[in-house]
Amino acid sequence: MRKLFLGTILSITTISSFAAPQGTLLLQGTINQVLSLTVTPESGVNTSLDLTSTQTDLKVAEVGEQTNSNTGYKILIRTANGGSLKNGSFDEVSYTMKYDGSPVTLSTSDTEVKNESTGGVYDHSSDVEISYTGQPAASLTQGTYSDTVTFTIQVN
């Protein structure tokens, strides 16, 4: 029994003599990328435009931009009709747009309208406003005039 006890003490002494005077511990976590865009139409405004009355900077929507990209982000806009409200092949009413207070060049191709070049956490709302010149009803063909606007958020 005494040999077993002495052997155990020698083993413990030998093990502890190999211990280092310091050690490290890696702590690590991962955050996935957030990249989100939400288009909220201005209640009843975007679908009931009065084309007989001139409008200037009429708010038609709000776009929520949310990202945590470490390279920043950009917003792109394109329209199906290149900035015209069309009534089939009959008539059209041209309009201009502002995004977050800045004029937009409307096109059927994606056009960059905003670029946050610095990485970080962003949670921003941007107003979408349109302007157009009203025309008398008698000068426009009866029907629905429309254009579809597509907003895209991308990381830089």
N, C-alpha and C positions, 0 to 999 in steps of 0.2 A: 504494500500500500504506500509505503514511504517512497519507493522508487517511482510509482505512478504519480504521486504528488510532486516530486522533484522534477520529473519529466514534463509535467504540465507547466510548471513555473518556467522551465527552460524554454518551452515552446512559446509561451506568452512573451517572454523577454525577447526571443528571436524575432517574432512577428512584429513587435512594436519597434524594434531597432530598424526595420525597413520603412517605416512611416516617414513621409516628407515633412519638412517644417511648414509647408503651406500647400494649398490646393485650390483649384478653380471649379466653378460651376457655371455652365452656360444656361442662361434663361432666355427663352426666345418665344415669340408669338408672331402670327401673320395676320395682316388685315387684307382682305380681298378688295379689289377695285370696285368702287361705286361709280356708276355712270348712268344717270337717269334724266329724262326730259319729260315734262308733263305739260300738255297744252290744255288750258282751261278757257273755253270761249266765254266772252262777255254775255251774260244771260240775255238771250233774245235779240241781241244786236247783230251778231254775225249772220243770222239767217233771215233777217227782216230789214235789209238795207233799203233806205228810201233813195232810189236812183233818180228821182226828180228833184232832189234837194242836194245842193253842194255840201260836202262834208270835208272838214279839215281836222286832221289828227283825231279821228274817231277811234276810240279804243275798242277793238274787236276781240282781243284775247290777252291772256297772260301766260307766259311760258316759264315754268319752273325748271331751273338748271341745278343739278346736284351732282357733284363729283368729288373724289378725293385723289385724283390723278397726281402723280408726282412729276408729270410733264406738262400740266395745264390742259386746257380744252378749247374747242372751238365750236361755234354754232353755224350751221349751214341752212340755207333756205332755197327752195325751188317752188315754182308754181306750175300747175298743169297748163295754164294758158299764158304764161309769161307776163302776168300783171294785167290781165283783162278779164272782166266779168263777161262771159259769153252766153248768149241765148242760142245755143246750137250753132247753126251756120248763118243765122239772121243778122244779129247786131251784137255789139260789144261796148262796154264802158270801161275805159282804162282807169287804173288807179295806181297810186304810189303807196309805199309802205315805210314805216319807221319801226325799227326793232330796238328796244331799250333807248329810245330817243334819237337814234342815228338812222339816217336815210339808208334804204336798201335798194340795190340794183336787182330788180326782179327778172328772172330768167327761167327757162324750162330746165336748166342745168343747175346743179348745186352751186350756190354763191356763198362765200364766207362772209358773215355779217358781224361776227364777234370772235376775238381770240384772246384768251387769258393765257399768256405764255409762261407764267410762273406756276409751278406745281403747288398744291396745297388743298385745303378743304374749302369747297365752294357750295353755297346754298343760296341761290339768287333767283329773284323773279324779275322777268323782263316784260314790259308792256309791248303789245303789237298794236300799232295804229295805222289806219289807212286814210287816204284823202282821195276825193274824186270830184269832178264837176257834174252837178246834176243836169239833167236834160228833160225837157217837157215830155210827158208820157206820149203825146201824139207823134213824137219823133223817134220813138223806139217801138220795135215789134213786141207785141204781147208775149209774155212767157217768163220763164225763170232764168235769171242771169247768175252765173256762178263761176268760181275758180277754186281749185283745191290747192292749198299751201301746205308744203311738207317741211317740217323742221327736223334737223338732225343734230345730235351732239356727238362729238368725237374727241378722243384724247389726242394731244399733239404728239 
